[in-house]
Amino acid sequence: MKQSVRNNIIVMLIIAATVGSLSFFFGGGSNDVLVYNEGRPWNYPKLIAPFDIPIEYDSLSTKRIKDSIESNFSPIFTVNDAVIEKSLENISTALPTITGISSPVKSRLLEATKKFYETGIVDNTTKSLITRGKIKQIRIINSQGNESYAVNAADLKSAMEVYSYLDSTVLFGIDQGKELSQLLYNNLSPSLKYDSVRSKSLLDEAYKMALAPHGVKLTGERIIDYGEIVTAQTYTLLKTYERLSEERNLNNKVVKFSVLGNLVVLFLIMFVLYLYIRILYPKIYGSLRHMIFLFCFVMVFVLMVYVIAHLRSGLLYLIPFALVPIVVTVFFNIPLGFFTHLVVVLISSLVAPDASDFIIMQFLAGIIAILSIKGLMQRSQLVVCALLIFLCYSVTYAAQYVVRNGTFSGFDWHVILYFAVNCIVLSFAYFGIFIVEKIFGFTSQVTLVELSDINNPILRELSENCPGTFQHSLQVATLAGEAARNIGANAQLVRAGALYHDIGKIDNPAFFTENQSGVNPHDVLQPQQSASIVISHVTDGIKRAEKANLPEVVKDLIAQHHGKGKTRYFYNMALKQSATGNVDAAPYTYPGPNPQTKEAAILMMADSCEAAAKSLAEPNETNITNLVEKIIDSQVNEGLFNESPISFKDIGDVKKTLIKRLLTFYHTRVSYPEDVKVNEEKNTAGSDELDTNAALEE
């Protein structure tokens, strides 16, 4: 199976997995269940009443009506004749046995007790409700259940209240009243019993009458349109529609078609991202690692958004959407970062409370994120980015609130707190970038900046063992970095690559002229042996890079900085020594590959020109210009840049940059008398010296 076909299949499976996963949130886990909330937009097509639907009161109205009924409801109590008879009998029987109390007092006490029982004595719980105003009136049904009458609840007393009243009035001032008082305390009991069954039945009947439907939604009438906010009344109507549909065994076709429509939209948005990458970024499209990261990143982020929105839509403000453009921009480029951000925002807007406001807010935040972290090199940039996005969110949300409401009254300041948490999380995006680097093998600008620190162990070793090579690498880094900036290439990448491109020379420093001090080991070697040692600095460099865990992009620059060029000096020497004049070029050719990127091509040009410029007897403008033109034109003619996306215009701009910068490296200084002889000796060096030095330093 071709790699491109395999890549397509894998990416399509990721898209299908994303769409399939999100279908749960649109269908609520079932194709027959409507998922909606009061105060949220209706995310389904226009709903038409398939049958007559009674219009019932919404929850707030229902509660208000019930509260009114309950506050004026008269609960049912029944008279417990057995309790009354037993209580009066016990008191009547005991009264004659108590001495020291006159008969009129005993008679008054018995009559007063009977009178209270006639009115009714309630239990302590009922009395508490009466006292708190919960019960204003009751209905009393006699023990036969054939007669009822209303009683003002305020006139009713508990057994303890009756006892206290009789004790403080009838028995007040009587010396022998203690025994009578004890008699009352032991025999007074509630005579009215709460009838829960009859009370509930009567209350339910009152509810039913008061909450009867107050209208009808006729068959064919519109219930709600797509995008319309679900009000309290509409929410109740929808619930009634669902209940009646279930009773009639009707399927919610609106749900099935709506879910299908949403899934089609989701697939189209993801597929547009796929086409965008395939058409505009074929190199990214051709890398399965890159494609898996992009689509898995989008899938995981969107799923997180939908899970949080499913719990509570307001929590969407906590999600750092700006993380998407930041991560993609850091590892790829600005246009792809922005487009990926738009894809995530559009998909997320399908579950956002106010889709239009949400899109505007995230659109602005994405732009600010990209502009503020362009060329991310320091962690502090993320903090500044987070602060700017916080201001963007806050100002945009406040402006949109005023547009909708015409005033700041009722502004929800908790949302600003959500924005703050959002941006605090965003300021730690560096850790997410670090994790992505480790998992997918990408390289961020921050990592390249860290690699450019000359105190890194491998660069320290290069400076100690190969001081000449180290100085050469520093100058090449300066040349290549400026050239890359001038043609829009990755200056930080080519700078890091330049610092490490010759680390393979650490193994054999004396075989390269910049590290020699009078003795040249090549004088006693055959050309092919010398060529092999010089060429090996590329493979040795790759081995060192792998051991040091340098990023792939840096290892690629090490491998490509000579491409498949020749060690021309030793090859020409072999031709001169050959009796036939024919020499196999393979042992004198670098393993390659040729530069595959603009950065690798720039490094090749800067490396060759800087090495050769040191051999010029007179590094003036004319000589440096001729040298740069000759070397780079030779590389172009050999086809070393054919696999690189660099253009002839870019090559021309690189030439100008190298010439300008080399002139500053080797600017003409005042000749002191003692320097004249030296300069004259340099002028007699001849053209072979240029070729020798350039070849050996390669």
MARKOLVO-54182 format. One record per residue (C-alpha): residue number from 1; residue in one letter; z, y, x. Coordinates in steps of 0.1 Angstrom, whole numbers, plus 5000, padded with zeros to 4 digits. Layout:
N
<NUM,A,<Z,Y,X>>
...
! end
This chain:
698
<1,M,<5000,5000,5000>>
<2,K,<4990,5034,5014>>
<3,Q,<5019,5057,5023>>
<4,S,<5006,5085,4999>>
<5,V,<5005,5060,4970>>
<6,R,<5040,5048,4978>>
<7,N,<5053,5084,4980>>
<8,N,<5037,5092,4946>>
<9,I,<5053,5061,4930>>
<10,I,<5088,5069,4944>>
<11,V,<5086,5106,4934>>
<12,M,<5074,5096,4899>>
<13,L,<5103,5072,4896>>
<14,I,<5127,5100,4905>>
<15,I,<5112,5122,4879>>
<16,A,<5114,5095,4853>>
<17,A,<5151,5088,4862>>
<18,T,<5158,5125,4859>>
<19,V,<5142,5128,4825>>
<20,G,<5157,5095,4813>>
<21,S,<5192,5106,4823>>
<22,L,<5189,5140,4806>>
<23,S,<5178,5123,4774>>
<24,F,<5214,5113,4768>>
<25,F,<5224,5150,4765>>
<26,F,<5196,5158,4741>>
<27,G,<5201,5128,4720>>
<28,G,<5239,5126,4722>>
<29,G,<5236,5090,4733>>
<30,S,<5218,5081,4700>>
<31,N,<5184,5090,4686>>
<32,D,<5198,5094,4651>>
<33,V,<5227,5118,4659>>
<34,L,<5223,5156,4658>>
<35,V,<5241,5174,4685>>
<36,Y,<5250,5210,4677>>
<37,N,<5280,5233,4678>>
<38,E,<5291,5263,4659>>
<39,G,<5280,5296,4676>>
<40,R,<5253,5278,4697>>
<41,P,<5216,5279,4692>>
<42,W,<5199,5251,4672>>
<43,N,<5179,5231,4697>>
<44,Y,<5158,5212,4672>>
<45,P,<5127,5220,4652>>
<46,K,<5130,5238,4618>>
<47,L,<5151,5217,4594>>
<48,I,<5139,5215,4558>>
<49,A,<5162,5201,4531>>
<50,P,<5147,5166,4521>>
<51,F,<5169,5166,4490>>
<52,D,<5192,5189,4470>>
<53,I,<5222,5197,4492>>
<54,P,<5253,5212,4477>>
<55,I,<5265,5243,4495>>
<56,E,<5302,5238,4503>>
<57,Y,<5327,5263,4517>>
<58,D,<5328,5266,4555>>
<59,S,<5360,5256,4574>>
<60,L,<5375,5291,4575>>
<61,S,<5369,5297,4538>>
<62,T,<5382,5262,4530>>
<63,K,<5414,5269,4549>>
<64,R,<5418,5303,4532>>
<65,I,<5414,5288,4498>>
<66,K,<5438,5259,4505>>
<67,D,<5464,5282,4519>>
<68,S,<5462,5303,4487>>
<69,I,<5465,5272,4465>>
<70,E,<5495,5258,4485>>
<71,S,<5513,5292,4485>>
<72,N,<5511,5293,4447>>
<73,F,<5514,5256,4440>>
<74,S,<5544,5243,4420>>
<75,P,<5555,5209,4433>>
<76,I,<5566,5182,4408>>
<77,F,<5602,5172,4406>>
<78,T,<5618,5146,4382>>
<79,V,<5653,5146,4368>>
<80,N,<5675,5118,4381>>
<81,D,<5697,5111,4350>>
<82,A,<5715,5083,4367>>
<83,V,<5728,5106,4394>>
<84,I,<5739,5132,4369>>
<85,E,<5757,5106,4347>>
<86,K,<5775,5090,4376>>
<87,S,<5785,5123,4391>>
<88,L,<5799,5137,4358>>
<89,E,<5816,5104,4350>>
<90,N,<5833,5103,4384>>
<91,I,<5845,5138,4380>>
<92,S,<5857,5134,4343>>
<93,T,<5876,5102,4352>>
<94,A,<5893,5117,4382>>
<95,L,<5903,5150,4366>>
<96,P,<5932,5137,4344>>
<97,T,<5948,5120,4374>>
<98,I,<5951,5152,4393>>
<99,T,<5985,5169,4386>>
<100,G,<5995,5205,4390>>
<101,I,<5962,5218,4376>>
<102,S,<5961,5233,4341>>
<103,S,<5937,5217,4315>>
<104,P,<5917,5250,4310>>
<105,V,<5909,5250,4348>>
<106,K,<5898,5214,4346>>
<107,S,<5876,5221,4316>>
<108,R,<5860,5252,4332>>
<109,L,<5852,5231,4363>>
<110,L,<5836,5203,4344>>
<111,E,<5815,5227,4322>>
<112,A,<5804,5247,4353>>
<113,T,<5793,5214,4370>>
<114,K,<5774,5203,4339>>
<115,K,<5756,5237,4337>>
<116,F,<5744,5234,4373>>
<117,Y,<5731,5199,4367>>
<118,E,<5712,5212,4336>>
<119,T,<5695,5238,4358>>
<120,G,<5690,5213,4386>>
<121,I,<5704,5206,4420>>
<122,V,<5679,5201,4449>>
<123,D,<5683,5184,4483>>
<124,N,<5687,5204,4515>>
<125,T,<5651,5201,4527>>
<126,T,<5638,5215,4494>>
<127,K,<5663,5243,4495>>
<128,S,<5652,5252,4530>>
<129,L,<5615,5255,4519>>
<130,I,<5626,5277,4490>>
<131,T,<5646,5299,4513>>
<132,R,<5616,5303,4536>>
<133,G,<5594,5312,4506>>
<134,K,<5573,5281,4508>>
<135,I,<5582,5271,4473>>
<136,K,<5583,5298,4447>>
<137,Q,<5583,5277,4415>>
<138,I,<5586,5240,4406>>
<139,R,<5578,5219,4376>>
<140,I,<5604,5196,4364>>
<141,I,<5596,5164,4344>>
<142,N,<5623,5147,4325>>
<143,S,<5632,5111,4332>>
<144,Q,<5610,5099,4304>>
<145,G,<5581,5117,4319>>
<146,N,<5570,5132,4286>>
<147,E,<5581,5168,4290>>
<148,S,<5577,5193,4319>>
<149,Y,<5587,5229,4323>>
<150,A,<5586,5255,4351>>
<151,V,<5617,5267,4369>>
<152,N,<5620,5296,4392>>
<153,A,<5628,5281,4426>>
<154,A,<5652,5309,4435>>
<155,D,<5675,5297,4407>>
<156,L,<5679,5263,4422>>
<157,K,<5708,5255,4445>>
<158,S,<5717,5226,4468>>
<159,A,<5747,5204,4463>>
<160,M,<5765,5223,4491>>
<161,E,<5758,5256,4475>>
<162,V,<5772,5244,4442>>
<163,Y,<5803,5231,4459>>
<164,S,<5808,5264,4477>>
<165,Y,<5803,5284,4445>>
<166,L,<5828,5263,4424>>
<167,D,<5853,5262,4452>>
<168,S,<5853,5300,4457>>
<169,T,<5853,5309,4420>>
<170,V,<5868,5284,4396>>
<171,L,<5893,5270,4422>>
<172,F,<5900,5304,4439>>
<173,G,<5937,5312,4442>>
<174,I,<5949,5278,4428>>
<175,D,<5976,5262,4449>>
<176,Q,<5967,5226,4440>>
<177,G,<5929,5232,4442>>
<178,K,<5925,5212,4474>>
<179,E,<5924,5179,4456>>
<180,L,<5898,5192,4431>>
<181,S,<5878,5206,4459>>
<182,Q,<5876,5172,4476>>
<183,L,<5866,5156,4443>>
<184,L,<5837,5180,4440>>
<185,Y,<5826,5175,4476>>
<186,N,<5825,5137,4472>>
<187,N,<5806,5136,4439>>
<188,L,<5781,5165,4438>>
<189,S,<5745,5151,4445>>
<190,P,<5709,5164,4441>>
<191,S,<5697,5158,4405>>
<192,L,<5661,5167,4412>>
<193,K,<5638,5143,4431>>
<194,Y,<5605,5154,4447>>
<195,D,<5576,5134,4431>>
<196,S,<5552,5131,4460>>
<197,V,<5526,5110,4442>>
<198,R,<5522,5134,4412>>
<199,S,<5525,5165,4434>>
<200,K,<5497,5152,4457>>
<201,S,<5475,5143,4428>>
<202,L,<5479,5177,4412>>
<203,L,<5473,5194,4445>>
<204,D,<5442,5174,4452>>
<205,E,<5429,5183,4417>>
<206,A,<5435,5219,4424>>
<207,Y,<5416,5216,4458>>
<208,K,<5388,5199,4441>>
<209,M,<5384,5225,4415>>
<210,A,<5387,5254,4438>>
<211,L,<5365,5240,4466>>
<212,A,<5337,5228,4443>>
<213,P,<5302,5236,4457>>
<214,H,<5293,5272,4450>>
<215,G,<5255,5267,4452>>
<216,V,<5227,5242,4460>>
<217,K,<5201,5242,4488>>
<218,L,<5171,5229,4469>>
<219,T,<5147,5203,4482>>
<220,G,<5121,5220,4505>>
<221,E,<5143,5250,4513>>
<222,R,<5148,5259,4550>>
<223,I,<5182,5250,4564>>
<224,I,<5178,5264,4599>>
<225,D,<5151,5274,4624>>
<226,Y,<5147,5265,4661>>
<227,G,<5168,5288,4683>>
<228,E,<5188,5302,4653>>
<229,I,<5225,5305,4659>>
<230,V,<5246,5279,4640>>
<231,T,<5269,5300,4618>>
<232,A,<5301,5286,4602>>
<233,Q,<5283,5283,4568>>
<234,T,<5252,5266,4584>>
<235,Y,<5275,5243,4603>>
<236,T,<5291,5231,4571>>
<237,L,<5257,5227,4554>>
<238,L,<5244,5206,4584>>
<239,K,<5275,5184,4581>>
<240,T,<5269,5179,4544>>
<241,Y,<5232,5171,4552>>
<242,E,<5243,5145,4577>>
<243,R,<5268,5129,4554>>
<244,L,<5244,5126,4525>>
<245,S,<5216,5113,4548>>
<246,E,<5239,5086,4560>>
<247,E,<5248,5077,4524>>
<248,R,<5211,5075,4516>>
<249,N,<5203,5055,4548>>
<250,L,<5178,5082,4559>>
<251,N,<5169,5085,4596>>
<252,N,<5171,5119,4613>>
<253,K,<5134,5121,4623>>
<254,V,<5141,5157,4634>>
<255,V,<5163,5143,4661>>
<256,K,<5138,5118,4674>>
<257,F,<5110,5143,4675>>
<258,S,<5132,5170,4690>>
<259,V,<5145,5147,4718>>
<260,L,<5109,5136,4725>>
<261,G,<5098,5172,4727>>
<262,N,<5126,5182,4750>>
<263,L,<5118,5152,4773>>
<264,V,<5082,5161,4774>>
<265,V,<5091,5197,4785>>
<266,L,<5115,5183,4811>>
<267,F,<5088,5160,4825>>
<268,L,<5062,5188,4826>>
<269,I,<5086,5212,4845>>
<270,M,<5093,5185,4870>>
<271,F,<5057,5175,4873>>
<272,V,<5047,5212,4879>>
<273,L,<5071,5212,4908>>
<274,Y,<5055,5180,4921>>
<275,L,<5020,5196,4919>>
<276,Y,<5032,5228,4934>>
<277,I,<5044,5209,4965>>
<278,R,<5014,5187,4967>>
<279,I,<4988,5215,4965>>
<280,L,<5005,5243,4985>>
<281,Y,<5026,5222,5010>>
<282,P,<5007,5191,5019>>
<283,K,<5028,5185,5050>>
<284,I,<5060,5185,5029>>
<285,Y,<5043,5163,5003>>
<286,G,<5033,5138,5030>>
<287,S,<5069,5134,5041>>
<288,L,<5087,5109,5019>>
<289,R,<5120,5121,5033>>
<290,H,<5113,5157,5023>>
<291,M,<5101,5147,4988>>
<292,I,<5131,5124,4981>>
<293,F,<5155,5152,4992>>
<294,L,<5138,5179,4970>>
<295,F,<5136,5158,4938>>
<296,C,<5170,5141,4943>>
<297,F,<5186,5175,4949>>
<298,V,<5170,5189,4918>>
<299,M,<5180,5158,4898>>
<300,V,<5216,5157,4909>>
<301,F,<5221,5195,4904>>
<302,V,<5206,5194,4869>>
<303,L,<5226,5164,4859>>
<304,M,<5257,5182,4870>>
<305,V,<5247,5212,4849>>
<306,Y,<5242,5190,4818>>
<307,V,<5274,5172,4822>>
<308,I,<5294,5204,4825>>
<309,A,<5275,5220,4796>>
<310,H,<5281,5189,4775>>
<311,L,<5319,5194,4780>>
<312,R,<5319,5232,4774>>
<313,S,<5289,5255,4776>>
<314,G,<5310,5284,4789>>
<315,L,<5317,5265,4821>>
<316,L,<5280,5270,4831>>
<317,Y,<5291,5303,4847>>
<318,L,<5312,5283,4872>>
<319,I,<5281,5265,4886>>
<320,P,<5267,5281,4918>>
<321,F,<5230,5280,4908>>
<322,A,<5222,5302,4939>>
<323,L,<5230,5272,4960>>
<324,V,<5195,5257,4951>>
<325,P,<5174,5285,4966>>
<326,I,<5198,5288,4996>>
<327,V,<5195,5252,5006>>
<328,V,<5158,5248,5000>>
<329,T,<5150,5281,5018>>
<330,V,<5171,5271,5048>>
<331,F,<5153,5238,5053>>
<332,F,<5119,5247,5041>>
<333,N,<5106,5282,5032>>
<334,I,<5112,5311,5008>>
<335,P,<5084,5304,4983>>
<336,L,<5094,5268,4978>>
<337,G,<5131,5278,4976>>
<338,F,<5124,5303,4948>>
<339,F,<5101,5280,4929>>
<340,T,<5126,5252,4930>>
<341,H,<5153,5276,4918>>
<342,L,<5131,5285,4888>>
<343,V,<5126,5249,4880>>
<344,V,<5163,5242,4879>>
<345,V,<5170,5274,4859>>
<346,L,<5143,5266,4833>>
<347,I,<5156,5231,4828>>
<348,S,<5192,5243,4826>>
<349,S,<5183,5270,4801>>
<350,L,<5176,5242,4775>>
<351,V,<5214,5238,4772>>
<352,A,<5225,5273,4780>>
<353,P,<5242,5293,4751>>
<354,D,<5219,5323,4754>>
<355,A,<5187,5310,4772>>
<356,S,<5170,5344,4777>>
<357,D,<5202,5361,4791>>
<358,F,<5208,5330,4813>>
<359,I,<5173,5330,4828>>
<360,I,<5174,5367,4836>>
<361,M,<5208,5364,4852>>
<362,Q,<5199,5334,4874>>
<363,F,<5165,5349,4882>>
<364,L,<5181,5379,4897>>
<365,A,<5208,5359,4915>>
<366,G,<5182,5336,4930>>
<367,I,<5162,5366,4945>>
<368,I,<5194,5381,4959>>
<369,A,<5204,5348,4974>>
<370,I,<5170,5343,4992>>
<371,L,<5168,5378,5005>>
<372,S,<5204,5378,5018>>
<373,I,<5202,5345,5037>>
<374,K,<5166,5349,5050>>
<375,G,<5168,5336,5086>>
<376,L,<5203,5323,5081>>
<377,M,<5219,5323,5115>>
<378,Q,<5256,5330,5108>>
<379,R,<5282,5317,5084>>
<380,S,<5291,5353,5076>>
<381,Q,<5257,5358,5059>>
<382,L,<5268,5333,5032>>
<383,V,<5300,5354,5025>>
<384,V,<5279,5385,5021>>
<385,C,<5254,5366,5000>>
<386,A,<5282,5354,4977>>
<387,L,<5296,5389,4973>>
<388,L,<5262,5403,4964>>
<389,I,<5256,5376,4938>>
<390,F,<5291,5382,4923>>
<391,L,<5281,5418,4918>>
<392,C,<5247,5408,4904>>
<393,Y,<5263,5384,4879>>
<394,S,<5290,5408,4868>>
<395,V,<5267,5438,4863>>
<396,T,<5240,5418,4846>>
<397,Y,<5264,5401,4822>>
<398,A,<5281,5434,4813>>
<399,A,<5247,5451,4807>>
<400,Q,<5236,5422,4785>>
<401,Y,<5269,5423,4766>>
<402,V,<5264,5460,4759>>
<403,V,<5228,5454,4748>>
<404,R,<5240,5427,4723>>
<405,N,<5271,5444,4710>>
<406,G,<5266,5481,4716>>
<407,T,<5301,5484,4731>>
<408,F,<5325,5470,4756>>
<409,S,<5350,5462,4729>>
<410,G,<5359,5425,4729>>
<411,F,<5344,5420,4764>>
<412,D,<5355,5386,4778>>
<413,W,<5370,5393,4812>>
<414,H,<5375,5355,4818>>
<415,V,<5338,5353,4825>>
<416,I,<5342,5376,4855>>
<417,L,<5368,5352,4868>>
<418,Y,<5343,5324,4864>>
<419,F,<5318,5344,4884>>
<420,A,<5344,5349,4912>>
<421,V,<5351,5311,4914>>
<422,N,<5313,5305,4914>>
<423,C,<5308,5328,4944>>
<424,I,<5338,5314,4963>>
<425,V,<5322,5280,4960>>
<426,L,<5289,5294,4971>>
<427,S,<5304,5310,5002>>
<428,F,<5312,5275,5015>>
<429,A,<5275,5264,5011>>
<430,Y,<5275,5259,5049>>
<431,F,<5293,5226,5044>>
<432,G,<5267,5214,5019>>
<433,I,<5239,5224,5044>>
<434,F,<5257,5205,5071>>
<435,I,<5259,5173,5049>>
<436,V,<5222,5176,5041>>
<437,E,<5214,5179,5078>>
<438,K,<5233,5147,5086>>
<439,I,<5220,5126,5056>>
<440,F,<5183,5137,5057>>
<441,G,<5179,5147,5094>>
<442,F,<5169,5183,5086>>
<443,T,<5176,5212,5109>>
<444,S,<5189,5246,5098>>
<445,Q,<5187,5279,5115>>
<446,V,<5224,5278,5120>>
<447,T,<5221,5246,5140>>
<448,L,<5193,5260,5161>>
<449,V,<5214,5290,5169>>
<450,E,<5242,5267,5180>>
<451,L,<5218,5247,5201>>
<452,S,<5207,5279,5218>>
<453,D,<5241,5284,5233>>
<454,I,<5236,5280,5270>>
<455,N,<5272,5266,5272>>
<456,N,<5261,5234,5255>>
<457,P,<5268,5204,5279>>
<458,I,<5231,5195,5284>>
<459,L,<5221,5231,5292>>
<460,R,<5250,5234,5316>>
<461,E,<5239,5203,5334>>
<462,L,<5204,5217,5336>>
<463,S,<5216,5250,5351>>
<464,E,<5238,5232,5376>>
<465,N,<5213,5205,5388>>
<466,C,<5180,5224,5382>>
<467,P,<5187,5262,5385>>
<468,G,<5151,5270,5389>>
<469,T,<5141,5250,5359>>
<470,F,<5169,5266,5339>>
<471,Q,<5157,5301,5347>>
<472,H,<5121,5290,5338>>
<473,S,<5134,5277,5305>>
<474,L,<5152,5310,5297>>
<475,Q,<5121,5330,5304>>
<476,V,<5099,5306,5284>>
<477,A,<5124,5309,5255>>
<478,T,<5121,5347,5256>>
<479,L,<5083,5346,5257>>
<480,A,<5079,5319,5230>>
<481,G,<5105,5335,5207>>
<482,E,<5088,5369,5207>>
<483,A,<5053,5353,5203>>
<484,A,<5066,5333,5173>>
<485,R,<5080,5363,5156>>
<486,N,<5047,5382,5160>>
<487,I,<5027,5355,5142>>
<488,G,<5053,5345,5116>>
<489,A,<5064,5312,5131>>
<490,N,<5100,5300,5134>>
<491,A,<5112,5320,5164>>
<492,Q,<5146,5303,5165>>
<493,L,<5131,5269,5166>>
<494,V,<5106,5276,5194>>
<495,R,<5134,5293,5213>>
<496,A,<5157,5263,5211>>
<497,G,<5128,5240,5219>>
<498,A,<5120,5261,5250>>
<499,L,<5155,5259,5263>>
<500,Y,<5154,5221,5261>>
<501,H,<5117,5213,5268>>
<502,D,<5123,5205,5305>>
<503,I,<5157,5187,5304>>
<504,G,<5138,5156,5317>>
<505,K,<5136,5173,5351>>
<506,I,<5174,5168,5355>>
<507,D,<5167,5133,5368>>
<508,N,<5143,5144,5396>>
<509,P,<5149,5181,5402>>
<510,A,<5135,5182,5438>>
<511,F,<5101,5171,5427>>
<512,F,<5095,5204,5409>>
<513,T,<5087,5235,5429>>
<514,E,<5111,5259,5411>>
<515,N,<5140,5237,5424>>
<516,Q,<5127,5232,5459>>
<517,S,<5140,5250,5490>>
<518,G,<5114,5244,5517>>
<519,V,<5110,5206,5514>>
<520,N,<5083,5192,5491>>
<521,P,<5087,5155,5484>>
<522,H,<5051,5153,5471>>
<523,D,<5038,5157,5507>>
<524,V,<5045,5121,5515>>
<525,L,<5034,5106,5481>>
<526,Q,<5000,5096,5467>>
<527,P,<4986,5118,5439>>
<528,Q,<4991,5091,5413>>
<529,Q,<5028,5086,5423>>
<530,S,<5034,5124,5422>>
<531,A,<5016,5126,5388>>
<532,S,<5037,5098,5374>>
<533,I,<5070,5115,5385>>
<534,V,<5059,5149,5370>>
<535,I,<5047,5133,5337>>
<536,S,<5079,5113,5334>>
<537,H,<5099,5145,5328>>
<538,V,<5086,5144,5292>>
<539,T,<5097,5109,5284>>
<540,D,<5130,5114,5304>>
<541,G,<5135,5145,5283>>
<542,I,<5131,5127,5251>>
<543,K,<5156,5100,5262>>
<544,R,<5181,5127,5271>>
<545,A,<5175,5144,5238>>
<546,E,<5181,5112,5218>>
<547,K,<5213,5106,5238>>
<548,A,<5225,5141,5230>>
<549,N,<5216,5137,5193>>
<550,L,<5193,5167,5194>>
<551,P,<5174,5173,5161>>
<552,E,<5140,5157,5156>>
<553,V,<5122,5191,5156>>
<554,V,<5135,5198,5191>>
<555,K,<5126,5163,5203>>
<556,D,<5091,5169,5189>>
<557,L,<5087,5201,5209>>
<558,I,<5098,5183,5241>>
<559,A,<5072,5156,5235>>
<560,Q,<5044,5180,5226>>
<561,H,<5049,5209,5251>>
<562,H,<5022,5194,5274>>
<563,G,<5003,5175,5247>>
<564,K,<4977,5152,5262>>
<565,G,<4969,5176,5290>>
<566,K,<4964,5166,5326>>
<567,T,<4984,5172,5357>>
<568,R,<4953,5189,5370>>
<569,Y,<4965,5195,5406>>
<570,F,<4971,5159,5413>>
<571,Y,<4941,5148,5394>>
<572,N,<4919,5171,5415>>
<573,M,<4936,5159,5446>>
<574,A,<4928,5123,5437>>
<575,L,<4892,5132,5431>>
<576,K,<4889,5148,5465>>
<577,Q,<4905,5117,5482>>
<578,S,<4883,5093,5462>>
<579,A,<4853,5079,5481>>
<580,T,<4833,5076,5449>>
<581,G,<4845,5108,5433>>
<582,N,<4855,5089,5402>>
<583,V,<4892,5086,5392>>
<584,D,<4907,5071,5360>>
<585,A,<4923,5102,5342>>
<586,A,<4948,5081,5322>>
<587,P,<4975,5080,5349>>
<588,Y,<4972,5118,5353>>
<589,T,<4975,5125,5315>>
<590,Y,<5006,5133,5296>>
<591,P,<5015,5109,5268>>
<592,G,<5014,5136,5241>>
<593,P,<5009,5140,5212>>
<594,N,<4992,5173,5212>>
<595,P,<5010,5201,5194>>
<596,Q,<5014,5194,5157>>
<597,T,<5029,5228,5147>>
<598,K,<5025,5264,5155>>
<599,E,<5058,5264,5174>>
<600,A,<5047,5235,5197>>
<601,A,<5014,5253,5204>>
<602,I,<5033,5285,5213>>
<603,L,<5057,5266,5236>>
<604,M,<5027,5250,5254>>
<605,M,<5011,5284,5260>>
<606,A,<5043,5302,5270>>
<607,D,<5053,5273,5293>>
<608,S,<5020,5272,5312>>
<609,C,<5016,5309,5315>>
<610,E,<5052,5316,5327>>
<611,A,<5049,5288,5353>>
<612,A,<5016,5300,5366>>
<613,A,<5025,5337,5366>>
<614,K,<5051,5331,5393>>
<615,S,<5023,5321,5417>>
<616,L,<5004,5353,5414>>
<617,A,<5002,5372,5447>>
<618,E,<4999,5405,5428>>
<619,P,<5014,5403,5392>>
<620,N,<4996,5434,5380>>
<621,E,<4981,5439,5345>>
<622,T,<4946,5427,5355>>
<623,N,<4958,5395,5372>>
<624,I,<4983,5386,5345>>
<625,T,<4957,5392,5318>>
<626,N,<4931,5371,5335>>
<627,L,<4957,5344,5342>>
<628,V,<4968,5342,5305>>
<629,E,<4932,5343,5292>>
<630,K,<4921,5315,5316>>
<631,I,<4950,5292,5309>>
<632,I,<4950,5295,5271>>
<633,D,<4912,5294,5269>>
<634,S,<4913,5262,5290>>
<635,Q,<4938,5246,5266>>
<636,V,<4917,5256,5236>>
<637,N,<4886,5242,5252>>
<638,E,<4904,5209,5259>>
<639,G,<4912,5207,5222>>
<640,L,<4949,5207,5227>>
<641,F,<4955,5229,5196>>
<642,N,<4931,5210,5173>>
<643,E,<4960,5192,5155>>
<644,S,<4981,5224,5151>>
<645,P,<4978,5248,5122>>
<646,I,<4976,5277,5146>>
<647,S,<4945,5300,5141>>
<648,F,<4923,5318,5166>>
<649,K,<4939,5350,5154>>
<650,D,<4973,5337,5161>>
<651,I,<4962,5325,5196>>
<652,G,<4949,5360,5203>>
<653,D,<4982,5376,5192>>
<654,V,<5001,5351,5213>>
<655,K,<4980,5361,5243>>
<656,K,<4988,5398,5238>>
<657,T,<5025,5391,5235>>
<658,L,<5026,5369,5266>>
<659,I,<5007,5395,5287>>
<660,K,<5029,5423,5275>>
<661,R,<5061,5403,5281>>
<662,L,<5050,5389,5315>>
<663,L,<5042,5424,5327>>
<664,T,<5079,5434,5320>>
<665,F,<5090,5402,5339>>
<666,Y,<5069,5410,5369>>
<667,H,<5066,5448,5367>>
<668,T,<5055,5466,5399>>
<669,R,<5083,5480,5420>>
<670,V,<5083,5505,5449>>
<671,S,<5072,5488,5481>>
<672,Y,<5097,5493,5509>>
<673,P,<5084,5492,5545>>
<674,E,<5099,5458,5553>>
<675,D,<5082,5444,5522>>
<676,V,<5047,5453,5532>>
<677,K,<5042,5423,5555>>
<678,V,<5055,5399,5530>>
<679,N,<5031,5413,5503>>
<680,E,<5002,5410,5527>>
<681,E,<5011,5373,5534>>
<682,K,<5012,5367,5496>>
<683,N,<4977,5383,5492>>
<684,T,<4963,5356,5516>>
<685,A,<4978,5327,5497>>
<686,G,<4945,5319,5480>>
<687,S,<4937,5304,5446>>
<688,D,<4948,5268,5455>>
<689,E,<4985,5281,5456>>
<690,L,<4982,5290,5419>>
<691,D,<4970,5256,5410>>
<692,T,<4996,5239,5432>>
<693,N,<5026,5257,5418>>
<694,A,<5015,5255,5383>>
<695,A,<5009,5218,5385>>
<696,L,<5042,5210,5403>>
<697,E,<5063,5231,5378>>
<698,E,<5047,5212,5349>>
! end
